[in-house]
Amino acid sequence: MSNIYLQLATSDDIQLLQESALKAFAGDYEKYGLIPPDIRSTEWFKFVIDKKQFYKVMCGDEFVGAICVECFDSNSIEIKYLYIESNFQNKNIGSQVMFLIEEQYSSIGKWTLVTPYKSYKNHYFYEKLGYKKVGEYQPDPLNKFKLLKYSKNIINRV
């Protein structure tokens, strides 16, 4: 699938992005009883789209997923969400998306992300791409759910 590309999302894409995110994170709800809180809010989608931080992943004319990034300063980005539609998974699209987003922000040296502690496929995927586990935390002390934090430093770019 070499015709994968990123397309900046627009406000017309909010419903598509929200529905696909809710579907993509439904497994997290089954596993942990939680989903990322942002994806329930259409206002949040509008906010990140207006900041030009949400991209649709396209294969030709077909929507196959999305990636949302948050730029903190001129040298660091957090990947907030990356999800690929289930019928397009295991086709190397996620790896292509990560390459494309890093290329899109080629001046960025520090990349971070978090992923749930029992999402072993995610751990493998990010580690395969050069991310290192740098910590973990419990967002709610009353719940045993944890997030693992990953980081990747890219030096001497551009």
C-alpha positions, 0 to 999 in steps of 0.5 A: 500500500504505497499510496498512503498519505496524510491529509490535514483534517478539516471541520467537515471531517469531525464526525468521521474522525470521532466515529472512527476514533470511538470504534478504534478505542472500543477495545480499550473500553472493553479491556480497561473500562476507559477510552481517551476522554478527548474523543467523546468531545466534538469540541476537542476535535474542532479545537485540534483541527483548528490548530492543524494538528489532526491528519486523516490517513488516506489510501488513494481516496479512501480514509483508513485512519488518523493521527493527531499530534501536539506541538509543544515547542519548536523541538518536541511533539507528542503523538496524541492518537494514531489509529488505523481502521481494523480492515487496514491493520497489519498492512504496514500502514501504521509504520508508513504513517509514522514515517510520514508524520516524522517527515512532515515535522522533520525539524523536530528532535523529540517525539513522545507518546503514551499507550496503555500498559496492556497494549502489547502490540502497541509496545512492540510497534513503537519499539520497532520504530525506535521508541524507548519506554521512559516511564509509566504513570497512573492517571487515576490513583483509585484505578490500577490502569496505567499508561506507558510513556515512550520517547524517541530522539532524532538528532541531526535532522535536516 
